[in-house]
Every structure is written in structure tokens, then in C-alpha cells.
Amino acid sequence: MDSLPLLQPKPRLSTAVGIFWLTTLVAPVSQVLADVSIYQIDPAQSYLTLQGSTSGVNWSEQASGSLNSSLSGWLAIDFSSPYLSFLPGSTVTASPSGNWQPGPKGSVTASPADFGGKVTVGSGLGANHLLSAVRNLEFNLSGDGIPYGGGNFDASGITFSISTNGNAVVDYRANGLVIAFGEKTLGGDSVVNSATGGLMPPIFAEVASIVIPVDLELPPQTTLAGDTTFHLTGQLVGVRGVAILRPLLIWVPSPQNPQQFTLVWESNYKLQTTATLSPPNWIDTGAVAPYDVSLDGSSGFFRVTR
């Protein structure tokens, strides 16, 4: 019997994996969906390139690669033929591409950032020299009823929402005619993908990948340094297979209610629960993913197993 070991969640991520200890026992409310697969986003093949502009002038790199970020995360996808849906727990996190200026809140010290750009607006005595850095960028993916077939699907049916859990910001510092510094929070904005063609694997293939092209025009941001736009392009490559360490159970807290969360796992596993680990008494829940649960006051554990 295969089962997951006890794992601890990472602080920055909005999802965690493994057997979960709950400070309160859950009272489940389930939703019926089937054919769920979980893919690990491959950072070696997944990336975003930022095309930024301030006051209509395009950013340039602070140094080589400063406007490119690799991606990590997970995709939880329900393949209920002939449609696919992205389930809670589909989260993409940008990785710092280097130490870029300005630092947090517009400080002068370079610090790790996902993207770093620079731009000069105006000329001569009226010029403003602006440094900008995007940090902690994380997207939650959603999309229901997306048709697929023949190894393809329409990626424009996917919505990318900037996570409010990731503390995404753009830090800026302007010197010249205008002196200004600070940060602008990016969390909460959502945008529908403009890219269309997506490539998908055979359902439940032991070794497979799914490719999602990305083309996102984020809402303009107004700062003391000027109106700033962000255009992101790239791709996500999700992989699954015997050599890939992927979570078989994803825990997704509810952004609306701290007393609720959702569990998502692959369809070829079953969800079990126990009230204690000393000793454990694992009981099949009979649930299917995604599985909504609410807290009620005692303690318990979850795991998935074949």
C-alpha cells in the first residue's frame, strides 16, 4: 500500500501537501468530480517574461535576465470528458531571478525579486530615472468546462488570479525631476489568459506533461512614480510520472472563511482519516475530489493511499 509521509507546509505557498494534522476535527461537505490528475510545474521549462512600462516608456533589464522568472507550483486538473477544469490548489509561483533594485518599500538596497526593470521618463533636466522590482508574485489558476480533444485545449479559458497570500508587490524608486519611492500591492487582481493553444497528455498516462501558453495583461497600477503596466508572456509545463515527486494531496485554505478548506488528490488514490496517530486507525472517507471540509473543535489527520 502506498501512502504519503507526514510533510510540513511551506510558509509562502498557499497550498501544502502530505498527511495533515488538524487543530480541529473536520465535518466534510463533498462535491462530486472525478478523473483528477496533479501535475508538478517544471521550473526548467516554465517561465514568465515581463514587459513593463511606466508613463508609456518600456522598461529595460537592470541586468541580463532580470525580466525573466522561472515558475514552480502545482496544477490540479479534473478531466471529466469532454471538458477539463482547474481545481483549487492550482498555484503558480514566480522565483526570484536575482537581487534587484529597489529593495522592499523602495529602499536603496538590492534584494531578491522575481523581476527587475529600469526606465528613464523624459529627458534633460526633466528626466526621471525609475527602478522597479516585482516580488512574491503568485497566481491561482481557475477555469471550468474547457473543451479538450485530440491532444489540445483552449488555454484562453484559464483565469490567473494574483494570490492575496503571496504578498505580491511592485517596489519602485524614482530620482530626477520627481523623487518618489514606495510599494504597490498587486494581490487580488485577476486576468483571463489571452493565449489559446494548449497541449495535453493522454489521461492518466504514467509519464506525461501538459503545456499551457501564457499571455497576461495585468490591470494598470498607479504609483507616485507614474502609471505602470505589466504584460507577462511565457508557458507552464506540468509534468507527472513515476520519477516526479508530486503531492498526492493538496490542502487549499478558503480565502473567505478561515474555518474551511478544500482537499484535492488524484483519482487513483482514496482519502482516509484518523483521529490520532497513537496509534492510527485509518478509515476510508469514500470522498471524491475536490472535498470541502469545515472545522468543528477537536483534532484529526488525513492521508491518501492506494
Protein Blocks (a to p, Z undefined) as FASTA:
>chain_A
ZZdddddddfkbmbdedjdddfbdcdddddddehiacddddfklgccdddddeehiacdd
fbghilgccdedddddddddfbdcddehiacddddfbdcdddehhiabdcddfbdcddde
dehjlbccdddddehiacddddehiaceehiacfklpccdddfklopacddddedjbccd
ddddfehiacddfbfbdcdddehiabdcddddddddddddddfkbpcddddedddddddd
jklccdfbdcdddfkbmkbccddddfkbccdddfbfcdcddddehiacddddddehiacd
ddddZZ
